[in-house]
Amino acid sequence: MKFDFVIGNPPYQVSGTTNNKAEAIYQHFYDSAMQIAEKSLLISPARFLFNAGLTPKAWNEKMLNDEHFKIGYYEMDSSQIFSNTDIKGGIAISYRDNNKIFGSIGTFTKYAE
């Protein structure tokens, strides 16, 4: 089944431990969205943009080098988006469109320049 557009706020982690932290799973939702839709808009932790956190490093690199992927909004203070929440690395709202080339992110910075 194919969709024109996927919008979501996937679950960020599951119970269980990796280095005494819950295991990240939101990357699987990004991958699934890419498989079933031409366009997607997802909100998730932003740690992967800094090649940090518990998402696989190869996946982080794939996303940072995807020319069809961009960050529409980044907020370092997650409580500005989700009150009473502290998500290290902040929150990102990403957009992906198979039909557009935005250029790869490469090294992410919160500053426009």
Secondary structure, 3 states (H helix, E strand, C coil): CCEEEEEECCCCEEEEEECCEEEECHHHHHHHHHHHEEEEEEEEECHHHHCCCCCCHHHHHHHHCCCCEEEEEEECCHHHCCCCCCCCCCEEEEEEECCCCCCCCCCCCCCCC
